[in-house]
Amino acid sequence: MLNISEMMFESLRVQSESYMVHKSFPQQLKKRIFKYYDYKYNNKFFSEQEVLGTLSEHLKMEVLLYSCRNLIQRVHAFKGLTRSDVGCILAQLKQEIFVPGDTILNSTEDTGCIYFILLGTCGIITLRGKEVIHIEDGDFFGNILEPKEFGAENILYSVLALEMVEVYKLEPEDLNYCARTHPRIKDKLESIEKAKYRRYINLFRAEDDEDTTGDILRELRKKKILEQGLHRSLFE
């Protein structure tokens, strides 16, 4: 026998199906939406905000810390922070779920948000479409510091969901609030970000060298270098 939350989930699916038929959604898009629902709600639908709205502030924080225990355990950036520091971050986070193939972040359109990965694997993809590294459970991405501070302003990439990915997003104004009230948070995240940029610079430099070598080999095979010389831009 279905309980109330399961019945509400079935109702949501029926309504969504009717809506998508009415709007003539393509089959592939329908599948992605239902995959999202199945992951997010696990066949049970309820309003978390309504439930939490009945609790005291103290109980809300206790529920938050308990609900996010896996996030606390997995996110490397939380190690060494106090319970108060972590609680401040958790209180500002917003859950987002992405299906395989979703672009979560594009560095050319950076919103200043920070994403903490609870579950799933993402790929860091160059503008040429090559995957240079995986990031997964416990990692975070997004820019806290200005890339130009590290000579990384020309490092352009996107973060792509390679499977179902569950992240918790921290908006810029919420990050500023946390940093202002709990300075350790900013120090810890900036320290990790500096190490990330050093790693990215090396990875993308290696990628550029590989691409240049590939261009040279392609030109050699075509015998164009000996005939007309290789264009200067390949070495710049």
N, C-alpha and C positions, 0 to 999 in steps of 0.2 A: 504493500500500500504506500502511495506517495505521501510524503509529509508536505507541509505548506511551502517550504523553500524549494522542494523539487517541483511542485506544481507551478510555482512562480517562474522557475527556470523553463519549464515546458511552454508556459504561456509566452515567455520572452522569445523563444525559438519560433513559435508559431507566428507571432507578430512580425518578427524579423523576416521570416520567409515570405509572408504576405507583402511586406514592404518592398523586398527585393524583386519579387515577381512584378509588382506594380511599376517599379522603376526600371524593369528589364535589365537587372544586373547580369553581367556575364557569369558563367558557371564558376570560373576560377576565382573571381572575387567573392562569390558566395561561400566557396570552400574556405577561403582565408578568414572570412568573418566568423563562420562557425567554429573554425579551429581556435580563433581568439576567444570566443565564448566558452568553449569546452575547457580551455586552459584557465581562464580567469575565474570562472564560476564553479567548475568541477561538478556540474549538474545540480547545483544549488544556488538559488538567487535570493539575495536579501539586501537591504539597505544598511550598510555598515554605519553610515552617518547617523541614521535614525537610532540605531542601537547605542552608539557611543554618546549620542545626545542625551540619553537618560542617565548617564553616569556622572559622578563628581570629577573634578579635575585630577584629583589624586588617583582615582581608579582608572581614568583615561590613560594616565601616564603608565600605570602598572600594566594595563592591557597592551599599550603600545610597545613597551619594553619586552613583554612576553611574545607578542605577535611577531616582533622583529628580531627574535633571538637568533634565528639562522643568519640574518643579515649582520648582526653584531659579531657573530662568530666567524663569518666568512670574509667580511671586508677588511683588508689588510690596513687600511687607513685608520680604522677605529682602534687598532692595537696601541696601548699606551695612553689612551685618552681616559679621563675619569668618567664615571657613570653620569655625572652632570653634563659633561661635554657631549657624550654620545646621545643622551636624552634630548639635548637641545637640537641636534641634527635630526634625529628621528621625528621630532615633533613637526618639522618643516617639510619632510619628504612627501613626495607624491608618487604613487605606484604607476608604472606604465608597462604594458606588455606589447611585445613586437613579434610578428610572425616571420618565418624565414623569408629573406629577400627584402625586408624593410630597411630603409636607410634611416638610422637613428639620429645621426649627426653628420653634418657636412661642414668642414672647417671653413669653407668660403661663406657660410651663412651662420657662423657661430652665434648662438643666443646667449652665451655666458652661463648656461646651465651645466651642472655637474651630475653625472649619472653613475650610480653605484650598481654594479651587477650582482643580483642575488643568484640567479640561475641562468645558464645558457652561455653560448659562445658567440662572440662577434669577431668580425674580421676588420682589420685596418686596411683599407683599399686605397691605392694611389689613384691619381686622376687618369692614369693609363689603364686602370682596371685590374692592376695586379695586387694580390693580397700579400702584404709584407709581414704580418704578425697576427696572432690570435690573442684576444683578451677574453677572460671568462670569469667564473664565479669568484667574487671577492675583489675584482679589479674595479677601478673607476676611470672615467674618461670625461673630457670637457676641459676647457681652459680656465685656470684660475689666474695664471700669470700671462703677461703679454708675450707672445712668441718671439717678438723682435728683441726681447731682452736676452735671448739665447741664440740670436742669429737664425731663428727657425721660422721667420715670417714667410718664407717661400715653401715651407712644408705644407702641402695641401693634400687632404685626404678625406675619406668618408668612413663612417663606422657602420658596418652592415651586419644585420642579424643573420647568422648562419643556421640557426635553429630557433625554436621558441625561446624568447629571451624576456626575463622579468627584471626590470630595473627600478630603482627608486631615484627620482629626480629632485635635485635641489636647485631652486630658482636663484638668480643672482641676488635679489634683494634679501632672500632668506639666508644665503651664504654670508652676505654682509652683516646681517643681524647676528648670526652665530659667531662670526669672527670678532665682532665688536664686544659681545658679552662673554665669549670664551676664547681668548686669544690663542690658546693652545691649538685650537682647531685649525686656524689659518696657518700657523707655523707648521703643523704636521702635513697638511695638504700641499703646501708650497714646497716642502722638502721632497715629497713624493713626486710632485710635478716636475721639479728640476731634474730628478733622475730620469723621469719619463722622456723629457725633451732631449737629454743627452743620448738616450737610447734611440729615439726616433731619428735624430740627426744622423747617427751612424747607419741606421737601417736604410734611410732614404738616400744617403750618399752612396751606399753600396748598390742600391737599386738604380740610381742614375748612372753609375759607372758601368753596370751590367748593360743598361740600355744603350749607352754610348758604344760599348764594345760590340753589341749586336748590330748597331747601325754601321760600324766600320766593316764588320764581317760581311754584312749584306752588300755593301758597296764594293768590297773586294771581289765577292763572287760575281758581281755584275761587271767587274773590271773597270769600274768608273773612276776609282781613285787614281790609278795609273794614267788613265786617259785625260781626266779633267781636274784631278785633285779633289780632296774631300772638303766639303763646305766648312768654313771656320766655326759655324754655330755649333757643330757637334762637339767641339772642345771647350765651349764657353759655359 
